[in-house]
Amino acid sequence: MNVKALRVQKGWSQDQLAQFSGLSVRTIQRIERGHKPGLESLKSLAAVFDIDISDLQKETDMQADTSMSPEERAIANRVRALGGFYSHLTRYVVVMAILFIINWQTSPGYYWAWWAAMGWGIAVVSHGVSALGIVDLFGDKWEKRQIEKRLNARSKR
């Protein structure tokens, strides 16, 4: 049984488990997300749950075996990048709408909000181009070429 299931079975929050075990809430969160805990963390958790440490170690080893493949990790990173872009775009639209309303209310003769819209808009477009993979100047392929180039130069010495 994993740490989250054990915690939920006891009816504890992450804060309560952290308090009972002497670990930080951040450590509990990392362990529940599948990161491998250290031996001291395992000892604390085993004591709190009143189970053998080897049972927890088996569970964390099984979680490590079922981790994502490189392809799945790449897809997850791409989805994360898209989510970051859409979040950025949403913030841009909301803030720009507020700025234009303020601009319209305070000085309707001069729309200074365009300057902010253009400046931040360049950043949003750049983020979108990168996240959507339209232009990938310094992406995975570039990194691979640079690594190979440096390894080849190193091996020639």
DSSP file (Angstrom, degrees, kcal/mol; ACC not computed):
  #  RESIDUE AA STRUCTURE BP1 BP2  ACC     N-H-->O    O-->H-N    N-H-->O    O-->H-N    TCO  KAPPA ALPHA  PHI   PSI    X-CA   Y-CA   Z-CA
    1    1 A M              0   0    0      0, 0.0    58,-0.1     0, 0.0     2,-0.1   0.000 360.0 360.0 360.0 138.5    0.0    0.0    0.0
    2    2 A N     >  -     0   0    0      1,-0.1     4,-2.4    57,-0.1     5,-0.2  -0.318 360.0-104.4 -83.8 169.9    1.4    3.4   -0.8
    3    3 A V  H  > S+     0   0    0      1,-0.2     4,-2.7     2,-0.2     5,-0.2   0.886 119.1  51.4 -61.8 -42.1    1.9    6.3    1.6
    4    4 A K  H  > S+     0   0    0      1,-0.2     4,-2.9     2,-0.2     5,-0.2   0.930 110.7  48.4 -63.0 -43.8   -1.1    8.3    0.4
    5    5 A A  H  > S+     0   0    0      1,-0.2     4,-2.4     2,-0.2    -2,-0.2   0.906 112.6  48.7 -63.3 -40.8   -3.4    5.2    0.7
    6    6 A L  H  X S+     0   0    0     -4,-2.4     4,-1.5     2,-0.2    -1,-0.2   0.913 112.8  48.4 -63.5 -42.1   -2.1    4.6    4.2
    7    7 A R  H  X>S+     0   0    0     -4,-2.7     5,-2.3     2,-0.2     4,-0.7   0.931 113.5  45.7 -63.9 -46.5   -2.7    8.2    5.1
    8    8 A V  H ><5S+     0   0    0     -4,-2.9     3,-0.8     1,-0.2    -1,-0.2   0.880 107.9  58.0 -65.3 -38.0   -6.2    8.3    3.7
    9    9 A Q  H 3<5S+     0   0    0     -4,-2.4    -1,-0.2     1,-0.3    -2,-0.2   0.868 108.9  45.6 -59.9 -36.2   -7.0    5.0    5.4
   10   10 A K  H 3<5S-     0   0    0     -4,-1.5    -1,-0.3    -3,-0.2    -2,-0.2   0.602 114.4-120.9 -81.4 -11.7   -6.1    6.6    8.8
   11   11 A G  T <<5 +     0   0    0     -3,-0.8     2,-0.3    -4,-0.7    -3,-0.2   0.788  62.7 145.0  77.7  28.1   -8.1    9.7    7.9
   12   12 A W      < -     0   0    0     -5,-2.3    -1,-0.2    -6,-0.1     2,-0.2  -0.696  44.8-133.7-100.6 150.9   -5.1   12.1    8.2
   13   13 A S     >  -     0   0    0     -2,-0.3     4,-2.4     1,-0.1     5,-0.2  -0.461  34.4-104.2 -86.1 170.4   -4.3   15.1    6.2
   14   14 A Q  H  > S+     0   0    0      1,-0.2     4,-2.5     2,-0.2     5,-0.2   0.887 123.7  54.6 -63.1 -37.3   -0.8   15.7    4.8
   15   15 A D  H  > S+     0   0    0      2,-0.2     4,-2.4     1,-0.2    -1,-0.2   0.919 108.5  47.7 -61.4 -43.8   -0.2   18.2    7.6
   16   16 A Q  H  > S+     0   0    0      2,-0.2     4,-2.9     1,-0.2     5,-0.2   0.927 111.8  49.2 -64.7 -44.2   -1.2   15.7   10.3
   17   17 A L  H  X S+     0   0    0     -4,-2.4     4,-2.5     1,-0.2     6,-0.3   0.908 111.0  50.9 -61.5 -40.9    1.0   13.0    8.8
   18   18 A A  H  X>S+     0   0    0     -4,-2.5     4,-1.8     1,-0.2     5,-0.7   0.917 112.1  47.0 -61.6 -42.8    3.9   15.5    8.7
   19   19 A Q  H  <5S+     0   0    0     -4,-2.4    -2,-0.2     1,-0.2    -1,-0.2   0.929 114.8  45.3 -65.1 -45.7    3.3   16.4   12.3
   20   20 A F  H  <5S+     0   0    0     -4,-2.9    -2,-0.2     1,-0.2    -1,-0.2   0.864 120.3  39.5 -66.7 -36.3    3.1   12.8   13.5
   21   21 A S  H  <5S-     0   0    0     -4,-2.5    -1,-0.2    -5,-0.2    -2,-0.2   0.675 102.7-124.4 -90.3 -18.0    6.1   11.7   11.5
   22   22 A G  T  <5S+     0   0    0     -4,-1.8     2,-0.2     1,-0.3    -3,-0.2   0.589  71.0 123.8  82.3   9.3    8.4   14.7   12.0
   23   23 A L      < -     0   0    0     -5,-0.7    -1,-0.3    -6,-0.3     2,-0.1  -0.575  67.4-100.8 -95.6 164.1    8.8   15.2    8.3
   24   24 A S     >  -     0   0    0     -2,-0.2     4,-2.0     1,-0.1     5,-0.1  -0.479  25.4-119.2 -80.4 157.8    7.9   18.3    6.4
   25   25 A V  H  > S+     0   0    0      1,-0.2     4,-2.6     2,-0.2     5,-0.2   0.884 116.2  57.3 -61.5 -38.2    4.7   18.6    4.4
   26   26 A R  H  > S+     0   0    0      1,-0.2     4,-2.5     2,-0.2    -1,-0.2   0.895 105.0  50.3 -60.6 -41.2    6.8   19.1    1.3
   27   27 A T  H  > S+     0   0    0      2,-0.2     4,-2.5     1,-0.2    -1,-0.2   0.914 109.9  50.2 -63.8 -42.5    8.5   15.8    1.9
   28   28 A I  H  X S+     0   0    0     -4,-2.0     4,-2.5     1,-0.2    -2,-0.2   0.924 110.7  50.1 -60.3 -44.4    5.2   14.0    2.3
   29   29 A Q  H  X S+     0   0    0     -4,-2.6     4,-1.5     1,-0.2    -2,-0.2   0.919 110.8  48.8 -61.8 -44.1    3.9   15.6   -0.9
   30   30 A R  H  <>S+     0   0    0     -4,-2.5     5,-2.3     1,-0.2     4,-0.4   0.919 111.8  48.7 -62.5 -43.5    7.0   14.5   -2.8
   31   31 A I  H ><5S+     0   0    0     -4,-2.5     3,-1.4     1,-0.2    -1,-0.2   0.913 110.4  51.1 -63.8 -41.9    6.8   10.9   -1.5
   32   32 A E  H 3<5S+     0   0    0     -4,-2.5    -1,-0.2     1,-0.3    -2,-0.2   0.784 105.4  57.1 -67.1 -25.8    3.1   10.8   -2.4
   33   33 A R  T 3<5S-     0   0    0     -4,-1.5    -1,-0.3    -5,-0.2    -2,-0.2   0.510 128.7 -95.4 -82.6  -4.2    3.9   11.9   -5.9
   34   34 A G  T < 5S+     0   0    0     -3,-1.4    -3,-0.2    -4,-0.4    -2,-0.1   0.443  74.3 143.9 109.6  -0.6    6.3    9.0   -6.3
   35   35 A H      < -     0   0    0     -5,-2.3    -1,-0.3    -6,-0.2    28,-0.0  -0.466  59.0-105.4 -70.3 146.3    9.7   10.4   -5.4
   36   36 A K        -     0   0    0     -2,-0.1     2,-0.1     1,-0.1    -1,-0.1  -0.584  36.2-138.2 -76.6 123.7   11.9    7.9   -3.6
   37   37 A P        -     0   0    0      0, 0.0     2,-0.1     0, 0.0    -1,-0.1  -0.421  17.4-110.1 -79.9 157.0   12.1    8.7    0.1
   38   38 A G     >  -     0   0    0     -2,-0.1     4,-2.4     1,-0.1     5,-0.2  -0.290  33.8-101.7 -76.4 169.4   15.3    8.5    2.1
   39   39 A L  H  > S+     0   0    0      1,-0.2     4,-2.5     2,-0.2     5,-0.2   0.889 121.8  51.7 -61.8 -41.4   15.9    5.8    4.7
   40   40 A E  H  > S+     0   0    0      2,-0.2     4,-2.2     1,-0.2    -1,-0.2   0.894 109.9  49.7 -65.0 -38.8   15.2    8.2    7.6
   41   41 A S  H  > S+     0   0    0      2,-0.2     4,-2.6     1,-0.2    -1,-0.2   0.920 110.8  50.2 -64.1 -43.0   11.9    9.3    6.0
   42   42 A L  H  X S+     0   0    0     -4,-2.4     4,-2.8     1,-0.2     5,-0.2   0.905 109.4  51.4 -61.3 -41.5   10.9    5.6    5.5
   43   43 A K  H  X S+     0   0    0     -4,-2.5     4,-2.1     2,-0.2    -1,-0.2   0.927 111.1  47.7 -61.4 -44.6   11.7    4.9    9.2
   44   44 A S  H  X S+     0   0    0     -4,-2.2     4,-2.1     1,-0.2    -2,-0.2   0.924 114.5  45.5 -62.6 -45.1    9.6    7.8   10.4
   45   45 A L  H  X S+     0   0    0     -4,-2.6     4,-2.6     1,-0.2     5,-0.2   0.901 111.2  52.3 -67.3 -40.6    6.6    6.8    8.1
   46   46 A A  H  X>S+     0   0    0     -4,-2.8     5,-2.1    -5,-0.2     4,-0.8   0.899 110.7  48.7 -62.1 -39.7    6.9    3.1    9.1
   47   47 A A  H  <5S+     0   0    0     -4,-2.1     3,-0.3    -5,-0.2    -1,-0.2   0.912 112.4  47.7 -66.1 -42.3    6.8    4.0   12.8
   48   48 A V  H  <5S+     0   0    0     -4,-2.1    -2,-0.2     1,-0.2    -1,-0.2   0.908 117.7  40.6 -65.9 -42.3    3.8    6.3   12.3
   49   49 A F  H  <5S-     0   0    0     -4,-2.6    -1,-0.2    -5,-0.2    -2,-0.2   0.523 106.7-128.3 -85.3  -4.8    1.8    3.7   10.3
   50   50 A D  T  <5 +     0   0    0     -4,-0.8     2,-0.3    -3,-0.3    -3,-0.2   0.921  66.4 122.6  57.6  47.8    3.0    0.9   12.6
   51   51 A I  S   <S-     0   0    0     -5,-2.1    -1,-0.2    -6,-0.1     2,-0.2  -0.848  70.3 -85.3-129.8 168.6    4.3   -1.3    9.7
   52   52 A D    >>  -     0   0    0     -2,-0.3     4,-1.1     1,-0.1     3,-0.9  -0.511  30.6-130.1 -76.2 142.3    7.6   -2.8    8.8
   53   53 A I  H 3> S+     0   0    0      1,-0.2     4,-2.3     2,-0.2     5,-0.2   0.821 106.2  63.7 -62.1 -31.4   10.0   -0.5    6.9
   54   54 A S  H 3> S+     0   0    0      1,-0.2     4,-2.3     2,-0.2    -1,-0.2   0.839  97.6  56.5 -64.2 -31.5   10.6   -3.3    4.4
   55   55 A D  H <> S+     0   0    0     -3,-0.9     4,-1.7     2,-0.2    -1,-0.2   0.914 109.6  44.8 -64.7 -42.0    6.9   -3.1    3.3
   56   56 A L  H  X S+     0   0    0     -4,-1.1     4,-2.3     2,-0.2    -2,-0.2   0.884 111.5  53.3 -68.6 -37.7    7.3    0.6    2.6
   57   57 A Q  H  X S+     0   0    0     -4,-2.3     4,-2.3     2,-0.2    -2,-0.2   0.907 107.3  51.3 -64.0 -41.1   10.6    0.0    0.8
   58   58 A K  H  X S+     0   0    0     -4,-2.3     4,-2.3     1,-0.2    -1,-0.2   0.920 110.0  50.7 -59.6 -43.3    9.0   -2.6   -1.5
   59   59 A E  H  X S+     0   0    0     -4,-1.7     4,-2.0     1,-0.2    -2,-0.2   0.916 111.0  46.6 -62.8 -44.6    6.2   -0.1   -2.3
   60   60 A T  H  X S+     0   0    0     -4,-2.3     4,-1.8     1,-0.2    -1,-0.2   0.854 111.3  52.7 -69.4 -32.5    8.7    2.7   -3.2
   61   61 A D  H  X S+     0   0    0     -4,-2.3     4,-1.8     2,-0.2    -1,-0.2   0.899 109.0  49.9 -66.5 -39.4   10.7    0.2   -5.3
   62   62 A M  H  X S+     0   0    0     -4,-2.3     4,-1.5     1,-0.2    -2,-0.2   0.887 108.7  52.5 -65.8 -38.0    7.6   -0.8   -7.2
   63   63 A Q  H  < S+     0   0    0     -4,-2.0    -1,-0.2     1,-0.2    -2,-0.2   0.893 107.8  51.6 -64.2 -38.3    6.7    2.9   -7.8
   64   64 A A  H >< S+     0   0    0     -4,-1.8     3,-1.2     1,-0.2    -1,-0.2   0.870 107.7  52.9 -65.6 -36.2   10.2    3.4   -9.3
   65   65 A D  H 3< S+     0   0    0     -4,-1.8    -1,-0.2     1,-0.3    -2,-0.2   0.813 108.3  50.2 -68.6 -30.0    9.7    0.5  -11.6
   66   66 A T  T 3< S+     0   0    0     -4,-1.5    -1,-0.3    -5,-0.1    -2,-0.2   0.156  83.6 129.4 -95.8  19.6    6.5    1.8  -13.0
   67   67 A S    <   -     0   0    0     -3,-1.2    -3,-0.1     1,-0.1   -33,-0.0  -0.195  68.7 -76.7 -69.2 169.3    7.9    5.3  -13.7
   68   68 A M        -     0   0    0      1,-0.1    -1,-0.1     4,-0.1    -2,-0.0  -0.286  41.4-119.4 -71.5 148.9    7.3    6.9  -17.1
   69   69 A S     >  -     0   0    0     -3,-0.1     4,-2.7     1,-0.1     5,-0.2  -0.365  35.5-101.7 -74.7 164.5    9.2    5.9  -20.2
   70   70 A P  H  > S+     0   0    0      0, 0.0     4,-2.3     0, 0.0     5,-0.1   0.876 125.0  51.4 -57.5 -36.9   11.3    8.6  -21.9
   71   71 A E  H  > S+     0   0    0      2,-0.2     4,-2.2     1,-0.2     5,-0.2   0.929 111.2  46.3 -66.1 -44.3    8.6    9.0  -24.5
   72   72 A E  H  > S+     0   0    0      1,-0.2     4,-2.6     2,-0.2    -1,-0.2   0.885 111.7  52.2 -64.6 -38.0    5.9    9.4  -21.9
   73   73 A R  H  X S+     0   0    0     -4,-2.7     4,-2.5     2,-0.2    -1,-0.2   0.901 108.8  50.4 -64.2 -40.6    8.1   11.9  -20.0
   74   74 A A  H  X S+     0   0    0     -4,-2.3     4,-2.2     2,-0.2    -2,-0.2   0.904 111.4  48.2 -64.2 -41.1    8.5   13.9  -23.2
   75   75 A I  H  X S+     0   0    0     -4,-2.2     4,-2.6     2,-0.2    -2,-0.2   0.917 111.3  50.2 -64.9 -42.7    4.8   13.9  -23.8
   76   76 A A  H  X S+     0   0    0     -4,-2.6     4,-2.4     1,-0.2    -2,-0.2   0.899 110.7  49.7 -62.6 -40.2    4.2   15.0  -20.2
   77   77 A N  H  X S+     0   0    0     -4,-2.5     4,-2.3     2,-0.2    -1,-0.2   0.892 110.5  50.3 -64.8 -39.2    6.7   17.8  -20.5
   78   78 A R  H  X S+     0   0    0     -4,-2.2     4,-2.4     2,-0.2    -2,-0.2   0.923 111.4  47.5 -65.0 -43.7    5.1   19.0  -23.7
   79   79 A V  H  X S+     0   0    0     -4,-2.6     4,-2.6     1,-0.2    -2,-0.2   0.898 111.3  51.7 -63.6 -39.9    1.6   19.0  -22.1
   80   80 A R  H  X S+     0   0    0     -4,-2.4     4,-2.3     2,-0.2    -1,-0.2   0.903 109.7  49.8 -62.7 -40.9    3.1   20.9  -19.1
   81   81 A A  H  X S+     0   0    0     -4,-2.3     4,-2.2     2,-0.2    -2,-0.2   0.904 110.8  49.3 -64.8 -41.3    4.6   23.4  -21.5
   82   82 A L  H  X S+     0   0    0     -4,-2.4     4,-2.8     2,-0.2     5,-0.2   0.916 110.3  50.8 -63.2 -42.7    1.2   23.9  -23.3
   83   83 A G  H  X S+     0   0    0     -4,-2.6     4,-2.2     1,-0.2    -2,-0.2   0.901 109.4  51.1 -61.3 -41.0   -0.5   24.3  -19.9
   84   84 A G  H  X S+     0   0    0     -4,-2.3     4,-2.3     2,-0.2    -1,-0.2   0.899 111.1  48.4 -62.7 -41.1    2.0   27.0  -19.0
   85   85 A F  H  X S+     0   0    0     -4,-2.2     4,-3.0     2,-0.2    -2,-0.2   0.941 111.5  48.2 -65.4 -46.8    1.5   28.8  -22.2
   86   86 A Y  H  X S+     0   0    0     -4,-2.8     4,-2.2     1,-0.2    -2,-0.2   0.871 112.3  50.1 -63.4 -35.5   -2.3   28.7  -21.9
   87   87 A S  H  X S+     0   0    0     -4,-2.2     4,-2.3    -5,-0.2    -1,-0.2   0.920 111.8  48.1 -65.3 -43.9   -2.0   30.0  -18.3
   88   88 A H  H  X S+     0   0    0     -4,-2.3     4,-2.3     1,-0.2    -2,-0.2   0.916 111.8  49.7 -61.5 -45.0    0.3   32.8  -19.5
   89   89 A L  H  X S+     0   0    0     -4,-3.0     4,-2.4     2,-0.2    -1,-0.2   0.897 109.8  50.9 -62.5 -41.6   -2.1   33.7  -22.3
   90   90 A T  H  X S+     0   0    0     -4,-2.2     4,-2.4     2,-0.2     5,-0.2   0.927 110.6  48.3 -63.1 -45.6   -5.1   33.8  -19.9
   91   91 A R  H  X S+     0   0    0     -4,-2.3     4,-2.7     1,-0.2     5,-0.3   0.905 111.0  52.4 -61.1 -40.7   -3.3   36.1  -17.5
   92   92 A Y  H  X S+     0   0    0     -4,-2.3     4,-2.7     1,-0.2     5,-0.2   0.939 110.4  46.5 -59.8 -49.0   -2.3   38.3  -20.4
   93   93 A V  H  X S+     0   0    0     -4,-2.4     4,-2.2     2,-0.2    -2,-0.2   0.921 115.2  46.1 -62.1 -45.0   -5.9   38.6  -21.7
   94   94 A V  H  X S+     0   0    0     -4,-2.4     4,-2.1     2,-0.2    -2,-0.2   0.945 115.9  44.3 -64.9 -48.9   -7.3   39.3  -18.2
   95   95 A V  H  X S+     0   0    0     -4,-2.7     4,-2.7     1,-0.2    -2,-0.2   0.906 113.6  50.4 -65.6 -40.9   -4.7   41.9  -17.2
   96   96 A M  H  X S+     0   0    0     -4,-2.7     4,-2.7    -5,-0.3    -1,-0.2   0.899 108.6  52.4 -64.8 -39.1   -4.8   43.6  -20.6
   97   97 A A  H  X S+     0   0    0     -4,-2.2     4,-2.0    -5,-0.2    -1,-0.2   0.930 111.7  46.7 -60.6 -44.1   -8.6   43.9  -20.4
   98   98 A I  H  X S+     0   0    0     -4,-2.1     4,-2.6     2,-0.2    -2,-0.2   0.920 112.4  49.9 -64.0 -43.7   -8.3   45.5  -16.9
   99   99 A L  H  X S+     0   0    0     -4,-2.7     4,-2.9     1,-0.2    -2,-0.2   0.903 110.4  49.5 -63.0 -41.0   -5.5   47.9  -18.1
  100  100 A F  H  X S+     0   0    0     -4,-2.7     4,-2.6     2,-0.2    -1,-0.2   0.875 110.9  50.1 -67.2 -35.4   -7.6   49.0  -21.1
  101  101 A I  H  X S+     0   0    0     -4,-2.0     4,-2.1    -5,-0.2    -2,-0.2   0.935 113.3  45.7 -65.6 -45.2  -10.6   49.6  -18.9
  102  102 A I  H  X S+     0   0    0     -4,-2.6     4,-2.5     2,-0.2     5,-0.3   0.925 114.0  49.7 -61.9 -43.9   -8.5   51.7  -16.5
  103  103 A N  H  X S+     0   0    0     -4,-2.9     4,-2.5     1,-0.2    -2,-0.2   0.917 110.5  49.2 -60.4 -45.3   -7.0   53.5  -19.5
  104  104 A W  H  < S+     0   0    0     -4,-2.6    -1,-0.2     1,-0.2    -2,-0.2   0.866 114.7  45.6 -63.1 -37.4  -10.4   54.2  -21.0
  105  105 A Q  H  < S+     0   0    0     -4,-2.1    -2,-0.2    -5,-0.2    -1,-0.2   0.868 121.9  34.4 -74.3 -37.5  -11.6   55.5  -17.6
  106  106 A T  H  < S+     0   0    0     -4,-2.5    -2,-0.2     1,-0.2    -3,-0.2   0.881 136.2   5.8 -91.6 -40.5   -8.6   57.7  -16.8
  107  107 A S    ><  +     0   0    0     -4,-2.5     3,-1.3    -5,-0.3     5,-0.2  -0.582  59.4 170.8-146.2  79.2   -7.4   59.0  -20.1
  108  108 A P  T 3  S+     0   0    0      0, 0.0     3,-0.1     0, 0.0    -4,-0.1   0.662  75.9  65.8 -67.1 -14.6   -9.6   58.2  -23.1
  109  109 A G  T 3  S+     0   0    0      1,-0.2     2,-0.4    -5,-0.0    -5,-0.1   0.742 107.4  36.9 -79.0 -22.4   -7.7   60.5  -25.4
  110  110 A Y    <   -     0   0    0     -3,-1.3     2,-1.4    -7,-0.2    -1,-0.2  -0.971  69.9-151.6-135.5 118.8   -4.5   58.4  -25.2
  111  111 A Y    >   +     0   0    0     -2,-0.4     3,-1.1     1,-0.2     4,-0.2  -0.658  25.8 164.0 -93.1  84.0   -4.4   54.7  -25.1
  112  112 A W  T >>  +     0   0    0     -2,-1.4     3,-1.4     1,-0.2     4,-0.8   0.685  63.5  79.7 -70.4 -19.3   -1.2   54.0  -23.2
  113  113 A A  H 3> S+     0   0    0      1,-0.3     4,-2.5     2,-0.2    -1,-0.2   0.731  77.6  72.3 -64.0 -20.2   -2.3   50.4  -22.5
  114  114 A W  H <> S+     0   0    0     -3,-1.1     4,-2.7     1,-0.2    -1,-0.3   0.868  92.1  56.4 -61.5 -34.6   -1.2   49.5  -26.1
  115  115 A W  H <> S+     0   0    0     -3,-1.4     4,-2.4    -4,-0.2    -1,-0.2   0.929 110.0  43.2 -64.3 -44.2    2.4   49.8  -25.0
  116  116 A A  H  X S+     0   0    0     -4,-0.8     4,-2.7     2,-0.2     5,-0.4   0.904 113.4  53.1 -65.4 -40.6    2.0   47.3  -22.2
  117  117 A A  H  X S+     0   0    0     -4,-2.5     4,-1.9     1,-0.2    -2,-0.2   0.902 111.9  44.9 -62.6 -41.3    0.0   45.0  -24.6
  118  118 A M  H  X S+     0   0    0     -4,-2.7     4,-1.9     2,-0.2    -2,-0.2   0.934 114.9  47.2 -69.3 -45.0    2.7   45.1  -27.2
  119  119 A G  H  X S+     0   0    0     -4,-2.4     4,-1.1    -5,-0.2    -2,-0.2   0.955 120.5  36.1 -61.5 -51.7    5.6   44.5  -24.7
  120  120 A W  H  X S+     0   0    0     -4,-2.7     4,-2.3     1,-0.2    -1,-0.2   0.843 111.8  63.0 -71.0 -32.4    3.9   41.7  -22.9
  121  121 A G  H  X S+     0   0    0     -4,-1.9     4,-2.8    -5,-0.4     5,-0.2   0.864  98.3  55.4 -60.4 -37.1    2.4   40.4  -26.2
  122  122 A I  H  X S+     0   0    0     -4,-1.9     4,-2.4     1,-0.2    -1,-0.2   0.915 108.8  48.0 -61.2 -42.1    5.8   39.8  -27.6
  123  123 A A  H  X S+     0   0    0     -4,-1.1     4,-2.5     2,-0.2    -2,-0.2   0.898 111.9  49.4 -65.3 -40.2    6.6   37.6  -24.6
  124  124 A V  H  X S+     0   0    0     -4,-2.3     4,-2.7     2,-0.2    -2,-0.2   0.920 111.8  48.1 -65.8 -43.6    3.3   35.7  -25.0
  125  125 A V  H  X S+     0   0    0     -4,-2.8     4,-2.8     2,-0.2     5,-0.2   0.923 112.2  49.6 -62.6 -43.8    3.9   35.1  -28.7
  126  126 A S  H  X S+     0   0    0     -4,-2.4     4,-2.0    -5,-0.2    -2,-0.2   0.916 111.9  48.2 -60.6 -43.8    7.4   33.9  -27.9
  127  127 A H  H  X S+     0   0    0     -4,-2.5     4,-3.0     1,-0.2     5,-0.2   0.910 112.8  49.1 -62.6 -42.6    6.1   31.6  -25.2
  128  128 A G  H  X S+     0   0    0     -4,-2.7     4,-2.8     2,-0.2     6,-0.3   0.906 108.5  51.9 -64.7 -43.1    3.5   30.3  -27.6
  129  129 A V  H  <>S+     0   0    0     -4,-2.8     5,-1.5     1,-0.2     6,-0.9   0.902 115.6  42.7 -60.5 -41.0    5.9   29.7  -30.5
  130  130 A S  H ><5S+     0   0    0     -4,-2.0     3,-0.6    -5,-0.2    -2,-0.2   0.942 117.0  44.8 -70.2 -48.3    8.1   27.7  -28.1
  131  131 A A  H 3<5S+     0   0    0     -4,-3.0    -2,-0.2     1,-0.2    -3,-0.2   0.863 115.2  47.0 -67.7 -36.9    5.3   25.7  -26.4
  132  132 A L  T 3<5S-     0   0    0     -4,-2.8    -1,-0.2    -5,-0.2    -2,-0.2   0.560 108.4-124.5 -83.1  -7.5    3.4   24.9  -29.6
  133  133 A G  T < 5 +     0   0    0     -3,-0.6     3,-0.2    -4,-0.5    -3,-0.2   0.750  67.3 135.8  73.9  23.9    6.7   23.8  -31.2
  134  134 A I  S   <S+     0   0    0     -5,-1.5     2,-0.4     1,-0.3    -4,-0.1   0.963  82.2  11.6 -68.1 -51.8    6.3   26.2  -34.2
  135  135 A V        -     0   0    0     -6,-0.9     2,-0.5     3,-0.0    -1,-0.3  -0.994  69.3-174.5-127.0 123.1    9.9   27.2  -34.1
  136  136 A D    >   +     0   0    0     -2,-0.4     3,-0.9    -3,-0.2     6,-0.2  -0.612  18.2 157.6-119.6  70.8   12.2   25.2  -31.9
  137  137 A L  T 3  S+     0   0    0     -2,-0.5    -1,-0.2     1,-0.3    -7,-0.0   0.925  81.5  19.8 -62.5 -47.2   15.5   27.1  -32.0
  138  138 A F  T 3  S+     0   0    0     -3,-0.2    -1,-0.3     4,-0.1    -2,-0.0  -0.294  99.6 122.2-120.6  47.6   17.0   25.7  -28.8
  139  139 A G  S <> S-     0   0    0     -3,-0.9     4,-2.4    -6,-0.0     5,-0.2   0.113  80.8 -60.6 -92.0-154.7   14.9   22.6  -28.2
  140  140 A D  H  > S+     0   0    0      1,-0.2     4,-2.6     2,-0.2     5,-0.2   0.881 131.2  51.3 -62.0 -42.6   15.7   18.9  -27.8
  141  141 A K  H  > S+     0   0    0      1,-0.2     4,-2.4     2,-0.2    -1,-0.2   0.920 111.3  48.0 -64.1 -42.7   17.4   18.5  -31.3
  142  142 A W  H  > S+     0   0    0     -6,-0.2     4,-2.5     2,-0.2    -2,-0.2   0.926 111.8  49.9 -62.4 -45.1   19.6   21.5  -30.6
  143  143 A E  H  X S+     0   0    0     -4,-2.4     4,-2.5     1,-0.2    -2,-0.2   0.913 110.6  50.2 -59.5 -43.7   20.6   20.2  -27.2
  144  144 A K  H  X S+     0   0    0     -4,-2.6     4,-2.6     1,-0.2    -1,-0.2   0.919 110.9  48.7 -62.5 -44.2   21.4   16.8  -28.6
  145  145 A R  H  X S+     0   0    0     -4,-2.4     4,-2.6     1,-0.2    -1,-0.2   0.914 112.3  48.9 -61.6 -42.8   23.6   18.3  -31.4
  146  146 A Q  H  X S+     0   0    0     -4,-2.5     4,-2.4     2,-0.2    -2,-0.2   0.904 111.7  48.4 -65.3 -41.5   25.4   20.5  -28.8
  147  147 A I  H  X S+     0   0    0     -4,-2.5     4,-2.5     2,-0.2     5,-0.2   0.939 113.7  46.7 -63.5 -46.9   26.0   17.5  -26.5
  148  148 A E  H  X S+     0   0    0     -4,-2.6     4,-2.6     1,-0.2     5,-0.2   0.903 111.6  52.2 -61.9 -40.8   27.3   15.3  -29.4
  149  149 A K  H  X S+     0   0    0     -4,-2.6     4,-2.2    -5,-0.2    -1,-0.2   0.921 113.0  43.7 -60.9 -45.5   29.5   18.2  -30.6
  150  150 A R  H  X S+     0   0    0     -4,-2.4     4,-2.0     2,-0.2    -1,-0.2   0.858 113.6  50.7 -71.3 -35.5   31.1   18.7  -27.2
  151  151 A L  H  X S+     0   0    0     -4,-2.5     4,-2.3     2,-0.2    -2,-0.2   0.902 111.4  48.6 -67.8 -39.7   31.5   14.9  -26.6
  152  152 A N  H  X S+     0   0    0     -4,-2.6     4,-1.4     2,-0.2    -2,-0.2   0.912 112.0  48.9 -65.1 -42.0   33.2   14.5  -30.0
  153  153 A A  H  X S+     0   0    0     -4,-2.2     4,-0.6    -5,-0.2    -1,-0.2   0.881 112.5  49.1 -64.6 -37.3   35.5   17.5  -29.2
  154  154 A R  H >< S+     0   0    0     -4,-2.0     3,-0.8     1,-0.2    -2,-0.2   0.889 109.4  50.9 -69.0 -40.1   36.3   16.0  -25.8
  155  155 A S  H 3< S+     0   0    0     -4,-2.3    -1,-0.2     1,-0.2    -2,-0.2   0.756 102.9  60.9 -72.0 -22.8   37.1   12.5  -27.3
  156  156 A K  H 3<        0   0    0     -4,-1.4    -1,-0.2     1,-0.2    -2,-0.2   0.703 360.0 360.0 -75.5 -19.3   39.5   14.0  -29.9
  157  157 A R    <<        0   0    0     -3,-0.8    -1,-0.2    -4,-0.6    -2,-0.1   0.501 360.0 360.0 -71.4 360.0   41.7   15.4  -27.2
